[in-house]
Amino acid sequence: MYMQDLVRQIIKHIGEDPDREGLAKTPLRVEKSYEFLTQGYQQDPCEIINSALFTEKYDEMVIVKDIDFYSLCEHHLLPFYGKCHIAYMPNGQIVGLSKIPRVVDVYSRRLQVQERLTKEIADILMMCLNPQGVGVVIEARHLCMMMRGVQKQNAILTSSAMLGSFRENQKTREEFMHLIRSDRSI
């Protein structure tokens, strides 16, 4: 009940009546919303990955691109959202494809900055998969830049993390970047 009391105080502080019909249940809704939006703190990404590891002698690039995500900026508690593109070069093991977007969800459902989100995803895949390399690129729009502050509606922040063969081999990096930019529909 503590969070609900705080939300009621915020509503009062901005000059509204927390008992007004449209706002009466807002504290409960906000509490449930934040429980969902921050559920990543209660999830173990390595456990998710380890639940679907398979031995396979495949050693070429595996890419999952255009993974939608939503997160909360830790500076303003406003959303940022976009697409995450992930590649890895297996080293004897592959992971079930649905686990890669689930890892994105684990980290994006925490208070975040985009740069850390990018690095956390790359680091956990490198640690749990032990691949030859990992590449992560995130493109996102930040409501803290769109709704307040500089109010730039079309600004997109792009961040990347390249580990192992993606950092060491320029051709691998270039292939990844080319493939995530290609606009071929299935």
N, C-alpha and C positions, 0 to 999 in steps of 0.2 A: 504493500500500500504506500510505501515511502515515495516511490517514483511518481505515483499519481498525485500525491500532495505537492511535490515539486512542480509538476506540470500545472496544477491549479494556481500555484503562486506565480508562475510565468504568465499565465493567462491574465491574472489580476494585474500584474506589473505592466503589461502592455496596454492596460486600460479597458479590458473586456470583463464581462461578467461570467465567471466559470459555471454559474448555475443556469445560464441562458439555455434554452432547449437545444440549440445546435451545438453547444459546447459542453453540456452536462456529462456526456460520456467520452469526451475527448481525452481526459487523462488516462482512462483505461485503454482507449485505442492507441494512444502514443506509447504506453508501456508495452502493449502487445507488439506494436510495430518495431520498437527498439529490440525486443527479445528476438524477433525474426531477423532484423537487419544486422544483428551482432552475434548470431548463433555460431559463427566461425570460431569464437573463443572456446567453445565446448567440443570442437571436432579436431581429430588428429589426422592431418593430411597423409602422414606415412602409413597409418593404418588403412586408409582408403586405397592408397597405391598398392600396398602389400596384399590386399585382398584380391587382386587380379593381376598377378605377375605370371608370365608364361615364358618358358624356355623356347627360344626361337633363334635360328642362326641368321636372322635378317640383320644387315648392318648398314642399310641405306636410311636416308632421312625419312622420318615419320612426322607429318605436320597435321595439327588440328588448328584450323584458322577460323576467324570470325566467331569466337566464343563471346557471346553477350555477357556482360557483367554489370552490376550496380554496387556501389560502395558509398561510404560516408566519409567525407573529408574530416580528418581529425581536428582541423583548425576552426571550422565553422559549423560542423555537424550538418552540412548540406551535401546532397548527393553529387557524385560524379559517376559517369557511366560511359560505356564504350565497348570496344572489341579487343579481345586478347588473342594473339596468334602464338602458338607454341610448336616448336619442333625439337625432336631429339634424335640422336643417332644411337640405336641400340648397341649393346655390348653383350649379347647373349640372352637378353631378356627384353620382352615387350610388355606393355601394360594395356589392359582393357581400355579401349578408347573412351568410354564414358567416365573413366576415372580422372582424365585430364581436366575436363570442365568442372568436375566436382572439386578438384584441388583449387581451381580458380575461385569457385564459390566459397570455399573455406576461408581463403585469405581476403576476398573482397567483402565478406560479411564480418568485418572487423573495422574499427576506426582506422583509417589509412591515409597515407599519401601515396600517390601513384608510383613514385620512384621505389619506395619500399615494397609495395605490392608486386611490382615487376621482379625485383630481386628475390623476394621470398618464394615466389612461384618457381623461379629458375633454380634456386638453392635446394628446395625440397625435392624437385625432380632429379637433380644431380645426386643428391644424397641417397634417395630411396631407390632409384632405378640403376644407379651406377653406370650411366651410358657413356659413350665416347664424348658426348657434348650435348648441350641444351641451349636453345635460343628462345627468348620470349620478347615479344613486342606488344606493347599496349598503346592504343589510341583512345583518348577519352575527352569528353566534354565535362567541364566542372561548373556546377551551378553557382559556386562561390565567385566565379569570374563572370558568369552570365547575369545573375540576378542582383548582384551588389558589386561594390568595388569598381573595377574597370568597365564592367558591363559590356563585354565583348562576346557577342552571340555566336560567332563562327570560329572562335579560337579552339584548336584541338591540340592537346598535349600528347606527344609521342615519347615513350620511354622504351629502352631496350636493356636486356641483360643477355650477354653471350658468355657461355662457359665452355671449357674444354675445346673440342674441335671447332666450335662456332667462334671462339675467340682466336684460336691459333691458326685456323685455315681460312684465308680470305675468300677462297672459292666456295667453301661451305657456307660462309656467312652470306655471300652474294647470291647463291642459289636460294637460300631461305628467304632473303629479302625479295628476290624476284618472284618466287612462288606465292608469297603472301600478297603481293601487289597484283598478281594476275587476276583478271575478272572473269574467269571462265565459269559458266554456270553448268551444273550437272543436268 
